[in-house]
Amino acid sequence: MTTVLLVDDHTILRQGVASLLRSVPDLNVIAEARTGAEAVQRATDLQPDLIVMDMSLPDIDGIEAGRRIRQAGCASEIIFLTMHNDPGLVEAAFEIGARGYLLKDDTMDDLLYAVRAVLRGERFTSVSLTTGETRGARPSSTELSRREREVVSLIAAGLTSKEIASRLSISVKTVETHRARIMQKLGVRKSADVIRYALTAGLAPPEC
C-alpha cells in the first residue's frame, strides 16, 4: 500500500484529489496539510511514500517546503500539482528532488498516470508544458510502460485513437494522453516516427 500526503491550501481541491486517490485500492491518503510548515512536519513524522503538493502555499512555497522535507531526511517521492506553467519552477522542482510536475488544468487521469510513473522511478512532466529541456530529463524509450507498448503496436497497425480506445477498453482521451507520453519519451513529434520506432523495437505487428 502506497501512503500519500496531500498538501494544498484550497480545501475543495485537496479533498477532491484525496477522494480520487482513495478510490484507487493500493493508494492510502494518510494525511493532509494546508501550509508548507505543516507539510514538513507531517512528512517528517509520517514518512509517506508520496507527497502531492501545491507550489503556492500560505507560508513558504512548495520548493522551500520540498527542500526542508529533504533536509529532514524524508525520502518521499514528490509530485507538484500547481497552476504555475513556469519552466524555471519545473527546473527548481527537479533540482530539489521532485519527480513530477503537473498543472491543475491537467486531468485526473494525468494525475494517476503521473503517480504510477513516479512510483516506478520515472520523471513526469505535464504535457501542457513547453517541450524541450524545460521538461527535465526525459525517460528513455526503454522505459515505455506495458500499456504504452501496446499503444505503440496498435499505432503501428494503423488504428485510430478511437479504434485503440475500443480495443483496449479505455477512453479516447486516455489514448491521446498515452500518445503524448510516448512521443515525449521517444523525443518525436509525428506518428510516423512512432511507427519507425515500433519497427526497430519489434513492437510492430507482422503485417507492417
Backbone as ProteinMPNN parsed JSONL, in Angstrom:
{"seq_chain_A": "MTTVLLVDDHTILRQGVASLLRSVPDLNVIAEARTGAEAVQRATDLQPDLIVMDMSLPDIDGIEAGRRIRQAGCASEIIFLTMHNDPGLVEAAFEIGARGYLLKDDTMDDLLYAVRAVLRGERFTSVSLTTGETRGARPSSTELSRREREVVSLIAAGLTSKEIASRLSISVKTVETHRARIMQKLGVRKSADVIRYALTAGLAPPEC", "coords_chain_A": {"N_chain_A": [[0.839, -1.196, 0.0], [0.655, 2.132, -0.947], [1.493, 5.026, 0.718], [0.199, 8.337, 1.077], [0.683, 11.853, 1.232], [-1.142, 14.813, 1.093], [-0.858, 18.156, 0.05], [-2.176, 21.262, 0.077], [-3.607, 24.476, 0.077], [-6.179, 24.987, -0.646], [-9.176, 23.86, 0.216], [-11.338, 22.495, -1.088], [-10.212, 21.6, -3.506], [-8.125, 20.016, -2.492], [-9.558, 18.062, -1.088], [-10.915, 16.92, -3.217], [-8.836, 15.751, -4.748], [-7.923, 13.981, -2.815], [-10.153, 12.305, -2.587], [-10.178, 11.136, -5.129], [-7.685, 9.717, -5.132], [-8.097, 7.995, -2.996], [-9.907, 6.297, -4.081], [-8.477, 4.49, -5.461], [-7.313, 1.268, -5.098], [-4.682, 0.588, -4.071], [-3.62, 2.894, -3.027], [-3.189, 5.041, -0.284], [-4.327, 7.725, 1.345], [-2.92, 9.258, 3.891], [-2.675, 11.599, 5.308], [-3.314, 15.177, 5.351], [-2.312, 18.505, 4.488], [-2.19, 22.076, 4.829], [-0.348, 24.092, 4.728], [3.134, 24.957, 4.11], [4.793, 24.54, 6.331], [3.276, 22.734, 7.863], [3.314, 20.637, 6.076], [6.036, 19.886, 6.063], [6.314, 19.05, 8.722], [4.455, 16.907, 8.913], [5.35, 15.221, 6.912], [7.846, 14.549, 7.929], [7.123, 13.27, 10.327], [5.42, 11.173, 9.472], [6.542, 9.973, 7.224], [5.632, 9.474, 4.452], [5.092, 7.556, 1.408], [4.657, 9.031, -0.865], [4.303, 12.449, -1.781], [1.961, 14.789, -2.706], [1.901, 17.961, -3.771], [1.062, 21.433, -3.652], [2.412, 24.34, -5.313], [2.129, 26.989, -4.494], [1.786, 28.134, -1.341], [0.471, 29.177, 1.894], [2.515, 30.034, 3.673], [5.405, 29.238, 3.228], [6.869, 28.601, -0.016], [6.258, 25.812, -2.298], [8.69, 24.773, -3.268], [10.579, 25.484, -1.309], [9.435, 24.158, 0.858], [9.671, 21.514, -0.043], [12.461, 21.342, -0.137], [13.088, 21.566, 2.61], [11.835, 19.288, 3.541], [13.424, 17.319, 2.372], [15.857, 17.946, 3.651], [15.196, 17.199, 6.19], [15.493, 14.544, 6.091], [13.593, 12.988, 4.875], [12.523, 10.679, 2.521], [10.448, 10.688, 0.733], [8.723, 10.448, -2.397], [8.056, 13.232, -4.523], [5.453, 15.011, -6.007], [4.608, 17.87, -7.73], [1.661, 19.739, -7.907], [0.243, 22.201, -9.547], [-0.7, 25.613, -10.491], [1.145, 26.975, -11.913], [2.696, 27.483, -14.858], [5.63, 27.411, -15.487], [8.801, 27.286, -16.678], [11.129, 27.729, -15.159], [10.351, 27.091, -12.549], [9.767, 24.411, -12.895], [12.313, 23.377, -13.385], [13.531, 24.061, -10.93], [12.01, 22.496, -9.231], [12.736, 19.858, -9.931], [15.406, 20.019, -9.26], [15.391, 20.001, -6.464], [14.741, 17.451, -6.011], [12.188, 16.518, -6.635], [9.933, 14.45, -8.537], [7.78, 14.732, -10.177], [5.726, 17.017, -12.064], [2.863, 18.638, -12.412], [0.112, 20.406, -13.937], [-2.722, 22.233, -12.72], [-4.666, 22.345, -14.591], [-4.529, 19.952, -15.852], [-5.824, 16.586, -16.329], [-7.632, 14.269, -14.15], [-6.933, 11.718, -14.862], [-4.389, 12.202, -15.86], [-3.082, 12.83, -13.478], [-3.204, 10.386, -12.057], [-1.743, 8.811, -13.825], [0.719, 10.089, -13.608], [1.332, 9.568, -10.916], [1.689, 6.767, -10.982], [3.865, 6.609, -12.748], [5.878, 8.025, -11.358], [6.115, 6.466, -9.053], [7.251, 4.28, -10.202], [9.764, 5.132, -10.486], [10.256, 6.961, -12.466], [10.508, 10.199, -14.107], [8.005, 12.724, -14.405], [6.394, 15.068, -16.403], [3.983, 17.549, -17.013], [2.183, 17.353, -20.056], [1.205, 19.673, -20.98], [3.058, 21.602, -20.64], [5.767, 23.467, -22.129], [7.767, 21.978, -24.722], [11.025, 20.349, -24.886], [14.136, 21.196, -23.206], [13.063, 22.242, -20.876], [11.387, 20.379, -19.859], [12.817, 18.772, -18.196], [14.73, 15.804, -17.492], [14.078, 13.493, -19.962], [12.482, 10.299, -19.839], [14.059, 7.336, -21.078], [13.485, 5.575, -24.206], [13.288, 2.906, -23.619], [11.893, 2.808, -21.306], [9.203, 2.728, -21.697], [5.924, 2.01, -20.667], [4.023, -1.053, -20.127], [1.396, -0.713, -21.129], [1.84, 1.501, -22.779], [3.525, 0.355, -24.686], [1.712, -1.378, -25.858], [-0.021, 0.491, -27.024], [1.737, 1.697, -28.843], [2.171, -0.463, -30.578], [-0.387, -0.767, -31.658], [-0.736, 1.688, -32.899], [1.177, 1.418, -34.867], [-0.058, -0.553, -36.297], [-1.887, 0.862, -37.645], [-4.248, 1.752, -36.481], [-6.786, 4.071, -35.448], [-7.11, 6.62, -32.855], [-9.644, 6.323, -31.688], [-10.244, 3.687, -32.384], [-8.182, 2.345, -31.087], [-8.856, 2.941, -28.455], [-11.257, 1.532, -28.222], [-10.321, -1.092, -28.606], [-8.653, -1.442, -26.367], [-10.331, -0.926, -24.306], [-10.49, 1.62, -23.067], [-10.711, 5.222, -22.593], [-10.932, 7.628, -25.315], [-9.618, 9.977, -24.71], [-7.743, 9.049, -22.861], [-6.183, 7.463, -24.534], [-5.102, 9.468, -26.181], [-3.591, 10.79, -24.278], [-1.718, 8.782, -23.691], [-0.474, 8.657, -26.211], [0.748, 11.196, -26.28], [2.525, 10.97, -24.117], [4.153, 8.883, -25.013], [5.356, 10.031, -27.289], [6.722, 12.064, -26.021], [8.553, 10.59, -24.453], [9.986, 9.248, -26.437], [10.996, 11.342, -27.793], [9.927, 12.402, -30.149], [7.749, 13.796, -32.743], [5.783, 13.052, -34.552], [3.372, 10.639, -35.734], [4.405, 8.916, -37.608], [7.061, 8.69, -36.845], [6.766, 7.292, -34.493], [5.868, 4.875, -35.506], [8.134, 4.068, -36.932], [9.833, 3.672, -34.757], [8.477, 1.534, -33.567], [8.91, -0.479, -35.441], [11.716, -0.834, -35.311], [11.977, -1.59, -32.687], [10.697, -3.937, -32.484], [7.974, -3.952, -31.997], [5.996, -3.664, -33.816], [3.186, -5.036, -35.579], [3.176, -8.198, -37.427], [2.366, -7.766, -40.104], [3.246, -5.253, -40.802]], "CA_chain_A": [[0.0, 0.0, 0.0], [1.421, 3.375, -1.048], [0.94, 6.08, 1.575], [0.23, 9.625, 0.387], [0.403, 13.103, 1.933], [-1.609, 15.865, 0.195], [-0.573, 19.498, 0.57], [-2.789, 22.338, -0.713], [-4.385, 25.319, 0.993], [-7.56, 25.052, -1.117], [-9.801, 22.677, 0.803], [-12.145, 21.751, -2.057], [-9.302, 20.9, -4.418], [-7.408, 18.98, -1.738], [-10.479, 16.966, -0.813], [-11.199, 16.256, -4.485], [-7.705, 14.89, -5.07], [-7.928, 12.903, -1.822], [-11.216, 11.372, -2.952], [-9.711, 10.382, -6.298], [-6.625, 8.776, -4.771], [-8.648, 6.967, -2.102], [-10.686, 5.349, -4.887], [-7.523, 3.534, -6.026], [-7.121, 0.315, -3.993], [-3.359, 0.492, -3.461], [-3.177, 4.205, -2.56], [-3.782, 5.362, 1.008], [-4.061, 9.103, 1.771], [-2.833, 9.154, 5.352], [-2.702, 12.918, 5.947], [-3.409, 16.353, 4.504], [-1.727, 19.705, 5.085], [-2.554, 23.273, 4.064], [0.791, 25.017, 4.691], [4.43, 24.318, 3.945], [5.285, 24.099, 7.642], [2.539, 21.513, 8.195], [3.797, 19.584, 5.178], [7.342, 19.43, 6.552], [6.121, 18.324, 9.983], [3.764, 15.64, 8.698], [6.247, 14.36, 6.134], [8.884, 14.065, 8.85], [6.515, 12.358, 11.301], [4.733, 10.032, 8.881], [7.371, 9.368, 6.183], [4.791, 8.879, 3.403], [5.783, 7.147, 0.187], [4.438, 10.029, -1.908], [3.723, 13.738, -1.4], [1.401, 15.585, -3.804], [1.978, 19.27, -3.118], [0.915, 22.666, -4.421], [3.596, 25.196, -5.303], [1.804, 28.218, -3.761], [1.263, 27.83, -0.012], [0.328, 30.426, 2.634], [3.691, 30.474, 4.43], [6.575, 29.086, 2.357], [6.439, 27.988, -1.271], [6.459, 24.372, -2.38], [10.107, 24.454, -3.451], [11.229, 25.561, 0.007], [8.898, 23.064, 1.668], [10.311, 20.293, -0.519], [13.863, 21.371, 0.296], [13.128, 21.27, 4.05], [11.471, 17.876, 3.692], [14.633, 16.552, 2.055], [16.845, 18.205, 4.708], [14.763, 16.465, 7.383], [15.788, 13.126, 5.888], [12.429, 12.28, 4.34], [12.807, 10.216, 1.16], [9.194, 10.601, -0.022], [8.659, 10.985, -3.748], [7.269, 14.465, -4.52], [4.824, 15.498, -7.23], [3.995, 19.185, -7.591], [0.411, 19.957, -8.618], [0.25, 23.654, -9.428], [-1.225, 26.406, -11.605], [2.253, 27.734, -12.489], [3.337, 26.941, -16.055], [6.873, 28.194, -15.459], [9.959, 26.393, -16.838], [12.064, 27.903, -14.052], [9.855, 26.329, -11.405], [9.946, 22.992, -13.221], [13.721, 23.077, -13.151], [13.785, 24.13, -9.485], [11.359, 21.342, -8.607], [13.567, 18.671, -10.137], [16.669, 20.218, -8.554], [15.26, 19.63, -5.05], [14.479, 16.017, -5.923], [10.841, 16.122, -7.04], [9.92, 13.615, -9.741], [6.623, 15.032, -11.006], [5.256, 18.399, -12.123], [1.615, 18.702, -13.154], [-0.666, 21.629, -13.844], [-4.088, 21.996, -12.243], [-5.507, 22.199, -15.776], [-4.443, 18.567, -16.313], [-6.952, 15.749, -15.931], [-7.407, 13.31, -13.074], [-6.192, 10.607, -15.482], [-2.986, 12.62, -15.894], [-2.53, 12.706, -12.13], [-2.995, 8.972, -11.747], [-0.625, 8.368, -14.661], [1.938, 10.64, -13.002], [1.596, 8.825, -9.68], [2.248, 5.467, -11.357], [5.198, 6.806, -13.335], [6.816, 8.426, -10.304], [6.344, 5.317, -8.177], [8.151, 3.376, -10.928], [11.082, 5.739, -10.518], [10.383, 7.829, -13.628], [10.08, 11.585, -14.0], [6.795, 13.027, -15.153], [6.112, 16.484, -16.563], [2.741, 17.781, -17.727], [2.323, 17.563, -21.489], [0.782, 21.045, -21.263], [4.227, 22.465, -20.58], [6.519, 23.553, -23.371], [8.675, 20.866, -24.94], [12.447, 20.689, -24.862], [14.873, 20.997, -21.971], [12.278, 22.637, -19.72], [10.705, 19.219, -19.32], [13.679, 17.962, -17.374], [15.262, 14.625, -18.188], [13.074, 12.586, -20.483], [12.798, 8.889, -19.705], [14.488, 6.745, -22.339], [12.435, 4.809, -24.867], [13.192, 1.589, -22.994], [11.061, 2.918, -20.124], [7.787, 2.7, -22.036], [5.167, 1.059, -19.857], [3.382, -2.126, -20.888], [0.277, -0.146, -21.876], [2.398, 2.343, -23.841], [3.993, -0.538, -25.756], [0.507, -1.833, -26.552], [-0.491, 1.6, -27.857], [2.688, 1.817, -29.957], [1.905, -1.555, -31.505], [-1.655, -0.511, -32.35], [-0.476, 2.807, -33.81], [1.913, 0.844, -35.999], [-1.013, -1.35, -37.074], [-2.725, 1.79, -38.388], [-5.511, 2.04, -35.81], [-7.027, 5.426, -34.974], [-7.246, 6.706, -31.398], [-10.942, 5.753, -31.323], [-10.141, 2.225, -32.524], [-7.313, 1.879, -29.999], [-9.647, 3.038, -27.229], [-12.189, 0.406, -28.216], [-9.547, -2.335, -28.47], [-8.086, -1.546, -25.025], [-11.398, -0.611, -23.334], [-10.155, 2.85, -22.363], [-11.29, 6.378, -23.274], [-10.118, 8.247, -26.359], [-8.754, 10.932, -24.014], [-6.616, 8.308, -22.29], [-5.308, 7.101, -25.659], [-4.362, 10.663, -26.574], [-2.586, 11.015, -23.237], [-0.649, 7.804, -23.932], [0.258, 9.105, -27.409], [1.597, 12.333, -25.903], [3.606, 10.467, -23.262], [5.052, 8.093, -25.86], [6.144, 10.951, -28.102], [7.641, 12.744, -25.105], [9.622, 9.671, -24.077], [10.804, 8.928, -27.606], [11.553, 12.575, -28.339], [9.454, 12.554, -31.527], [6.583, 14.661, -32.867], [4.838, 12.545, -35.536], [3.022, 9.218, -35.637], [5.321, 8.16, -38.47], [8.258, 8.407, -36.058], [6.395, 6.222, -33.558], [5.826, 3.636, -36.3], [9.53, 3.668, -37.182], [10.338, 3.111, -33.501], [7.856, 0.209, -33.388], [9.579, -1.419, -36.335], [13.063, -1.125, -34.819], [11.908, -2.184, -31.344], [9.987, -5.208, -32.548], [6.615, -3.797, -31.47], [5.047, -3.593, -34.918], [2.597, -6.331, -35.942], [3.901, -8.843, -38.531], [1.999, -7.301, -41.431], [3.833, -3.947, -41.068]], "C_chain_A": [[0.88, 1.254, 0.0], [0.752, 4.455, -0.212], [1.192, 7.448, 0.949], [-0.086, 10.759, 1.354], [-0.009, 14.139, 0.897], [-1.393, 17.23, 0.834], [-1.155, 20.535, -0.379], [-3.642, 23.16, 0.24], [-5.831, 25.509, 0.532], [-8.28, 23.762, -0.738], [-10.563, 21.85, -0.219], [-11.252, 20.953, -3.001], [-8.601, 19.754, -3.697], [-8.321, 17.774, -1.478], [-10.842, 16.197, -2.086], [-10.098, 15.3, -4.887], [-7.651, 13.709, -4.099], [-8.971, 11.844, -2.166], [-10.81, 10.513, -4.136], [-8.703, 9.317, -5.892], [-7.144, 7.665, -3.863], [-9.488, 5.95, -2.866], [-9.8, 4.292, -5.533], [-7.106, 2.574, -4.914], [-5.761, 0.338, -3.323], [-2.779, 1.847, -3.049], [-3.921, 4.567, -1.278], [-3.38, 6.783, 1.416], [-4.095, 9.128, 3.289], [-2.881, 10.501, 6.052], [-2.839, 14.003, 4.898], [-2.785, 17.528, 5.249], [-2.089, 20.891, 4.213], [-1.428, 24.302, 3.999], [2.086, 24.241, 4.487], [4.97, 23.777, 5.247], [4.589, 22.813, 8.075], [3.029, 20.343, 7.344], [5.118, 19.012, 5.669], [7.164, 18.578, 7.804], [5.497, 16.95, 9.743], [4.599, 14.674, 7.855], [7.31, 13.745, 7.026], [8.322, 13.024, 9.802], [6.028, 11.061, 10.66], [5.537, 9.295, 7.818], [6.517, 8.711, 5.085], [5.629, 8.47, 2.194], [5.747, 8.252, -0.865], [3.831, 11.29, -1.31], [3.232, 14.425, -2.668], [1.179, 16.979, -3.242], [1.801, 20.429, -4.092], [2.212, 23.463, -4.345], [3.371, 26.447, -4.464], [1.125, 27.856, -2.45], [1.27, 29.104, 0.825], [1.594, 30.929, 3.325], [4.96, 30.419, 3.58], [6.12, 28.419, 1.065], [6.794, 26.5, -1.292], [7.906, 23.971, -2.544], [10.826, 24.452, -2.107], [10.733, 24.449, 0.917], [9.544, 21.741, 1.264], [11.758, 20.203, -0.081], [13.97, 21.001, 1.783], [12.756, 19.818, 4.33], [12.676, 16.99, 3.414], [15.682, 16.721, 3.157], [16.497, 17.462, 5.993], [14.974, 14.961, 7.236], [14.628, 12.313, 5.359], [12.665, 11.937, 2.87], [11.554, 10.091, 0.303], [9.365, 11.109, -1.447], [7.742, 12.208, -3.72], [6.748, 14.754, -5.92], [4.239, 16.872, -6.933], [2.762, 19.263, -8.479], [0.08, 21.431, -8.471], [-0.404, 24.336, -10.629], [-0.104, 27.077, -12.39], [2.925, 26.99, -13.644], [4.627, 27.734, -16.276], [8.067, 27.247, -15.559], [10.971, 26.512, -15.705], [11.644, 27.125, -12.821], [9.973, 24.83, -11.65], [11.379, 22.574, -12.924], [14.049, 23.061, -11.666], [13.186, 22.925, -8.769], [12.209, 20.084, -8.737], [14.907, 18.796, -9.407], [16.574, 19.828, -7.079], [14.838, 18.164, -4.879], [13.065, 15.581, -6.221], [10.927, 15.278, -8.312], [8.745, 13.927, -10.658], [6.24, 16.492, -10.936], [4.034, 18.427, -13.025], [0.97, 20.07, -12.981], [-2.091, 21.295, -13.399], [-5.09, 21.957, -13.394], [-5.474, 20.778, -16.322], [-5.624, 17.765, -15.782], [-6.59, 14.849, -14.75], [-6.661, 12.082, -13.61], [-4.705, 10.926, -15.537], [-2.342, 12.446, -14.522], [-2.258, 11.255, -11.778], [-1.843, 8.396, -12.565], [0.694, 8.832, -14.054], [2.318, 9.877, -11.739], [2.245, 7.484, -10.006], [3.673, 5.609, -11.894], [6.228, 7.121, -12.259], [7.125, 7.256, -9.373], [7.188, 4.241, -8.851], [9.564, 3.937, -11.005], [11.314, 6.651, -11.7], [10.074, 9.276, -13.255], [8.846, 11.787, -14.859], [6.596, 14.535, -15.195], [4.856, 16.64, -17.393], [2.992, 18.001, -19.21], [1.861, 18.958, -21.893], [1.949, 22.015, -21.245], [4.969, 22.451, -21.906], [7.484, 22.392, -23.484], [10.113, 21.328, -24.852], [13.033, 20.493, -23.481], [14.079, 21.371, -20.738], [11.492, 21.477, -19.135], [11.568, 18.437, -18.337], [14.133, 16.749, -18.158], [14.126, 13.744, -18.671], [13.467, 11.146, -20.181], [13.231, 8.346, -21.065], [13.371, 5.903, -22.919], [12.259, 3.431, -24.246], [12.302, 1.616, -21.766], [9.579, 3.034, -20.456], [7.093, 1.65, -21.17], [4.552, -0.02, -20.755], [2.231, -1.571, -21.731], [0.77, 0.745, -23.018], [2.912, 1.492, -24.998], [2.819, -1.094, -26.553], [-0.006, -0.758, -27.506], [0.425, 1.79, -29.062], [2.403, 0.756, -31.011], [0.639, -1.302, -32.314], [-1.554, 0.691, -33.288], [0.207, 2.29, -35.071], [1.001, 0.008, -36.891], [-1.993, -0.472, -37.839], [-4.05, 2.124, -37.749], [-5.59, 3.511, -35.408], [-7.13, 5.429, -33.45], [-8.563, 6.093, -30.935], [-10.896, 4.23, -31.375], [-9.26, 1.633, -31.425], [-8.072, 1.884, -28.684], [-10.608, 1.87, -27.108], [-11.466, -0.91, -27.973], [-9.068, -2.539, -27.026], [-9.093, -1.253, -23.908], [-11.019, 0.572, -22.442], [-10.754, 4.01, -23.157], [-10.351, 6.903, -24.359], [-9.152, 9.246, -25.733], [-7.538, 10.233, -23.427], [-5.647, 7.866, -23.379], [-4.466, 8.296, -26.082], [-3.289, 11.011, -25.549], [-1.415, 10.058, -23.409], [0.193, 8.215, -25.145], [1.234, 10.23, -27.048], [2.775, 11.881, -25.058], [4.647, 9.712, -24.091], [5.95, 9.01, -26.676], [7.144, 11.724, -27.249], [8.829, 11.849, -24.777], [10.565, 9.366, -25.239], [11.452, 10.157, -28.217], [11.163, 12.805, -29.786], [8.174, 13.378, -31.533], [5.488, 14.096, -33.768], [4.573, 11.06, -35.324], [3.949, 8.363, -36.487], [6.598, 7.787, -37.722], [7.986, 7.297, -35.042], [6.378, 4.883, -34.282], [7.237, 3.141, -36.594], [10.143, 3.065, -35.922], [9.778, 1.7, -33.295], [8.54, -0.845, -34.235], [10.949, -1.815, -35.802], [13.048, -1.826, -33.476], [11.157, -3.501, -31.327], [8.579, -5.145, -31.998], [5.563, -3.729, -32.567], [4.474, -4.963, -35.201], [3.254, -6.896, -37.195], [3.599, -8.274, -39.911], [2.607, -5.95, -41.769], [5.13, -4.088, -41.845]], "O_chain_A": [[1.749, 1.406, 0.858], [-0.423, 4.763, -0.412], [2.249, 7.696, 0.369], [-0.991, 10.655, 2.182], [0.704, 14.331, -0.088], [-1.704, 17.436, 2.007], [-0.688, 20.677, -1.509], [-4.32, 22.611, 1.108], [-6.626, 26.127, 1.24], [-8.017, 22.702, -1.308], [-10.45, 20.624, -0.222], [-11.504, 19.777, -3.263], [-8.497, 18.65, -4.232], [-7.91, 16.624, -1.628], [-11.051, 14.984, -2.049], [-10.366, 14.178, -5.316], [-7.37, 12.579, -4.5], [-8.715, 10.645, -2.055], [-11.063, 9.309, -4.153], [-8.844, 8.151, -6.26], [-6.687, 6.525, -3.948], [-9.755, 4.861, -2.359], [-10.299, 3.313, -6.088], [-6.594, 3.016, -3.885], [-5.678, 0.128, -2.113], [-1.588, 1.947, -2.755], [-5.14, 4.418, -1.198], [-2.231, 7.021, 1.79], [-5.159, 9.033, 3.9], [-3.104, 10.557, 7.262], [-2.531, 13.8, 3.724], [-2.735, 17.545, 6.479], [-2.277, 20.746, 3.005], [-1.548, 25.292, 3.279], [2.13, 23.025, 4.67], [5.54, 22.686, 5.283], [5.234, 21.902, 8.596], [3.145, 19.214, 7.821], [5.302, 17.795, 5.691], [7.779, 17.52, 7.939], [5.951, 15.949, 10.298], [4.558, 13.461, 8.061], [7.636, 12.565, 6.897], [8.966, 12.007, 10.061], [6.199, 9.981, 11.225], [5.261, 8.13, 7.53], [6.667, 7.518, 4.821], [6.733, 8.976, 1.988], [6.679, 8.399, -1.657], [2.958, 11.221, -0.445], [4.006, 14.621, -3.605], [0.363, 17.164, -2.339], [2.32, 20.408, -5.208], [3.011, 23.282, -3.426], [4.29, 26.925, -3.799], [0.012, 27.33, -2.448], [2.007, 30.036, 0.501], [1.735, 32.132, 3.542], [5.526, 31.462, 3.252], [5.092, 27.742, 1.05], [7.522, 26.001, -0.433], [8.323, 22.939, -2.019], [11.587, 23.534, -1.802], [11.515, 23.86, 1.664], [9.921, 20.942, 2.121], [12.236, 19.135, 0.301], [14.839, 20.218, 2.169], [13.296, 19.196, 5.245], [12.922, 16.024, 4.135], [16.325, 15.749, 3.554], [17.377, 17.135, 6.789], [14.669, 14.194, 8.15], [14.666, 11.083, 5.388], [12.973, 12.819, 2.068], [11.59, 9.452, -0.748], [10.072, 12.09, -1.678], [6.759, 12.227, -2.978], [7.503, 14.742, -6.892], [3.462, 17.027, -5.992], [2.807, 18.901, -9.654], [-0.321, 21.872, -7.393], [-0.631, 23.704, -11.661], [-0.363, 27.688, -13.427], [3.628, 26.001, -13.438], [4.696, 28.609, -17.139], [8.325, 26.484, -14.628], [11.602, 25.525, -15.326], [12.487, 26.559, -12.124], [10.248, 24.065, -10.725], [11.623, 21.547, -12.29], [14.752, 22.171, -11.188], [13.773, 22.397, -7.824], [12.381, 19.337, -7.774], [15.478, 17.791, -8.985], [17.559, 19.375, -6.497], [14.609, 17.696, -3.764], [12.747, 14.399, -6.084], [11.89, 15.387, -9.071], [8.703, 13.449, -11.792], [6.398, 17.14, -9.9], [4.14, 18.263, -14.241], [1.239, 20.791, -12.02], [-2.597, 20.206, -13.672], [-6.244, 21.575, -13.194], [-6.297, 20.425, -17.166], [-6.338, 18.219, -14.888], [-5.421, 14.688, -14.399], [-5.856, 11.48, -12.899], [-3.862, 10.061, -15.298], [-1.209, 11.978, -14.41], [-1.192, 10.932, -11.255], [-1.06, 7.591, -12.062], [1.662, 8.074, -13.991], [3.491, 9.575, -11.52], [3.237, 7.105, -9.383], [4.565, 4.836, -11.543], [7.32, 6.553, -12.25], [8.269, 7.078, -8.955], [7.772, 3.391, -8.178], [10.464, 3.284, -11.534], [12.444, 7.082, -11.932], [9.459, 9.545, -12.223], [8.656, 11.132, -15.884], [6.624, 15.203, -14.161], [4.68, 15.93, -18.383], [3.899, 18.743, -19.588], [2.098, 19.384, -23.023], [1.848, 23.123, -21.772], [4.813, 21.53, -22.707], [7.967, 21.876, -22.476], [10.398, 22.522, -24.758], [12.506, 19.726, -22.675], [14.376, 20.878, -19.649], [10.979, 21.583, -18.021], [11.068, 17.509, -17.7], [13.934, 16.684, -19.371], [13.3, 13.298, -17.875], [14.645, 10.798, -20.254], [12.8, 8.859, -22.098], [12.42, 5.552, -22.22], [11.18, 2.848, -24.342], [11.978, 0.559, -21.224], [8.779, 3.398, -19.593], [7.607, 0.549, -20.97], [4.563, 0.092, -21.981], [2.099, -1.914, -22.905], [0.187, 0.744, -24.102], [2.754, 1.864, -26.161], [2.91, -1.263, -27.769], [-0.377, -1.047, -28.643], [-0.049, 2.017, -30.175], [2.395, 1.052, -32.206], [0.593, -1.586, -33.511], [-2.197, 0.724, -34.337], [-0.139, 2.673, -36.188], [1.247, -0.128, -38.09], [-2.83, -0.974, -38.59], [-4.907, 2.723, -38.399], [-4.577, 4.121, -35.067], [-7.225, 4.371, -32.827], [-8.603, 5.418, -29.907], [-11.45, 3.56, -30.504], [-9.549, 0.559, -30.897], [-7.954, 0.952, -27.888], [-10.763, 1.288, -26.034], [-11.948, -1.752, -27.215], [-9.073, -3.661, -26.519], [-8.761, -1.32, -22.724], [-11.203, 0.533, -21.226], [-11.25, 3.811, -24.266], [-9.145, 6.659, -24.33], [-8.004, 9.358, -26.163], [-6.427, 10.76, -23.487], [-4.432, 7.889, -23.18], [-3.264, 8.165, -26.316], [-2.205, 11.471, -25.909], [-0.257, 10.46, -23.291], [1.421, 8.132, -25.112], [2.394, 10.216, -27.459], [3.897, 12.348, -25.253], [5.852, 9.875, -23.9], [7.16, 8.797, -26.75], [8.261, 12.007, -27.682], [9.977, 12.293, -24.816], [11.776, 9.242, -25.057], [12.346, 10.044, -29.055], [11.951, 13.334, -30.569], [7.581, 13.633, -30.485], [4.368, 14.607, -33.756], [5.416, 10.324, -34.811], [4.247, 7.221, -36.135], [7.155, 6.709, -37.931], [8.853, 6.47, -34.763], [6.823, 3.873, -33.737], [7.509, 1.943, -36.516], [10.877, 2.078, -35.99], [10.504, 0.788, -32.9], [8.729, -1.978, -33.792], [11.312, -2.991, -35.832], [13.975, -2.566, -33.145], [10.998, -4.116, -30.272], [8.034, -6.165, -31.575], [4.366, -3.735, -32.28], [5.183, -5.962, -35.083], [3.843, -6.135, -37.962], [4.458, -8.289, -40.793], [2.506, -5.517, -42.917], [5.771, -3.087, -42.163]]}, "name": "protein", "num_of_chains": 1, "seq": "MTTVLLVDDHTILRQGVASLLRSVPDLNVIAEARTGAEAVQRATDLQPDLIVMDMSLPDIDGIEAGRRIRQAGCASEIIFLTMHNDPGLVEAAFEIGARGYLLKDDTMDDLLYAVRAVLRGERFTSVSLTTGETRGARPSSTELSRREREVVSLIAAGLTSKEIASRLSISVKTVETHRARIMQKLGVRKSADVIRYALTAGLAPPEC"}
